Amino acid sequence: MKRYKRIIDTVLTACLVIVAATGIMLHLKKHGIVTEPRAVLKAIHYYAGYLFSLCALLHVQMCLPVLQKMKAKPWFRRFTWILLGICAALLLTGIVKQFSPVKIPHLGLWHYWLGIIMIATAVRHLWTALPWLLAKWKKQ
């Protein structure tokens, strides 16, 4: 189980980097910078985003019992719940954006800013958790 969690956490971190990089590259079109091949970037962004969501769900499922018992660090618990809410909103706007038959005004901008906020909160979350993840890899 510990090895499985370590793999999920590592894939989650890698997907965060991939989704953030491709999302920012896709957003550059709004500023007149077109990155090609755009269809490939979108596909990578979608698949990495869905893999990120799946890994985040598994990560939460594995860590929730521990998170609920963490009475000593209420700031970390609150911050983690905020991160979870932002991830859910980001997934919802991404799904609507991808599958909506009509273009919804400003939905892409909402998705982009939620992504920026999610990146910032995920980096803060990783600031606490990444040393633990790296220590787990060194023990192997």
Secondary structure, 3 states (H helix, E strand, C coil): CHHHHHHHHHHHHHHHHHHHHHHHHHHHHHHCCCCCCHHHHHHHHHHHHHHHHHHHHHHHHHHHHHHHHCCCCHHHHHHHHHHHHHHHHHHHHHHHHHHCCCCCCCHHHHHHHHHHHHHHHHHHHHHHHHHHHHHHHHHC
